[in-house]
Amino acid sequence: MRYPSASKLVVVLALFLLQGFAFAQEFPTAPNPPRLVNDFTGTLSAEELGKLEQKLLAYSDSTSTQVSIVLLGSVGVYDISDYAFQLGEQWGIGGKGKDNGILILAAMNDRKVFIATGRGLEGAVPDALAKRIVNNLILPNFKTEAYYQGLDEATDMIFKLASGEYQADEVMAEDSPVLAILFILFFIFIFVVLPIIKNRKDNNNHMGGKGGGIDFWTTLLLANALGGSGRGSSGGGSFGDFSSGGGSFGGFGGGSFGGGGAGGSW
Amino acid sequence: MKKILIPVAILAVLGILIYSKAVGTYNEFVQLEEGINGEWAEVQTQYQRRVDLIPNLVSTVKGYAEFEQETLTGVVEARSKATSVQIDPTNLTPEKLAEFQQAQDQLSGALSRLLVTVEKYPDLKANQNFLELQAQLEGTENRIAVARRNFNESIKSYNATLRVFPNNIFAGWYGFAAKGYFEAAAGADKAPTVQF
């Protein structure tokens, strides 16, 4: 009776996949590998895409503020504002807790554009300024089909407004030094103090003379190595952190959108 | 002696099971309800933000003397009405919510009439101050929409948890009742008509 249950499993899996597919039609799933600039319409050339991606990536690496650009055909029955908030929320643009993400969404066939600001950036990029960016930088360029130009100028202005608002995470910033010190002290106690106490009582260690057990310096080294590895594993690896060395984007961090931003149509 | 012990033990185990289930369910209700209170606070904050924007808007528009006075007074009246309807989060009944929503919808209607009328005044439309206020107003409407959607989602999970068996029995004991949703405004499916 293994075969029917296996086929059932396949059916269930297929249903799940279909569901995912139906869902994906309404909101595109987050790109994998993750990218900040996503053009589903083929409006921008590969070179323009690369330049924008590098620019946004550098800003995200240095400030942790994630500015993302999405070009798609149509938002369907949605208001473009509503679509932008839901897409930004689903992809999680911006860091978790900081909510410092910005989504520039353009629906090319609808000829509509919207800048959605994450909750954490509503102060740095208030709606009135977002509206000005749309009206003065994006729309005039989009009207003449200078799409790259418009997005380039708009992101420049957003960088200016948002800079200083957030700092990039340092890899070990969240570790409290107290914990590390306690950790080291614990190891010193286990490997140094306990053997010393023990050796005081029990001198019969077949090592010739007092002492024996583990050498003090070895212990220190060991404690440091262990302490160091403990710190490393708790510091890195979280989805919201970004590797500073790599040339590719590490992924969206789970930011949230509360309805800030402004848009227009060309 | 042993014959009595076994049923007693079974009863005791059953009693503990029911008790822990009851406590767990109660705590779940409380957590969901607190979530709703938070979302409701957000909804009210955003509506309050809109109400706070209106005096600026009115004073900006008033500068254009020829502007229709009745449209302005309509906004001011709807504003004072909307501020008079406040709901305590512990009393989020469907009726109360409908009343609150009606007052806010009136204000939305008055505001959109005002914005439509502004179309007739090119000077006002080009006024930087007015443009900023308009952007803020649009942003506030967006925030209201997001806050309302989040509120409805938490109401949905609360109501769904409340009404399934056996939680519905526990809910009756504790006095938790289903809460009301924000509905789309009456006539919201019709686009406002613009007259020139």
Chai-1 contact restraints between the chains, C-beta under 6 A:
chainA,res_idxA,chainB,res_idxB,connection_type,confidence,min_distance_angstrom,max_distance_angstrom,comment,restraint_id
A,S81,B,N142,contact,1.0,0.0,6.0,A-B,restraint_1
A,F85,B,V146,contact,1.0,0.0,6.0,A-B,restraint_2
A,D127,B,A135,contact,1.0,0.0,6.0,A-B,restraint_3
A,D127,B,Q136,contact,1.0,0.0,6.0,A-B,restraint_4
A,D127,B,G139,contact,1.0,0.0,6.0,A-B,restraint_5
A,A128,B,E132,contact,1.0,0.0,6.0,A-B,restraint_6
A,A128,B,A135,contact,1.0,0.0,6.0,A-B,restraint_7
A,A128,B,Q136,contact,1.0,0.0,6.0,A-B,restraint_8
A,K131,B,A135,contact,1.0,0.0,6.0,A-B,restraint_9
A,G258,B,R143,contact,1.0,0.0,6.0,A-B,restraint_10
A,G258,B,V146,contact,1.0,0.0,6.0,A-B,restraint_11
A,G259,B,N142,contact,1.0,0.0,6.0,A-B,restraint_12
A,G259,B,R143,contact,1.0,0.0,6.0,A-B,restraint_13
A,G259,B,V146,contact,1.0,0.0,6.0,A-B,restraint_14
A,G260,B,G139,contact,1.0,0.0,6.0,A-B,restraint_15
A,A262,B,A135,contact,1.0,0.0,6.0,A-B,restraint_16
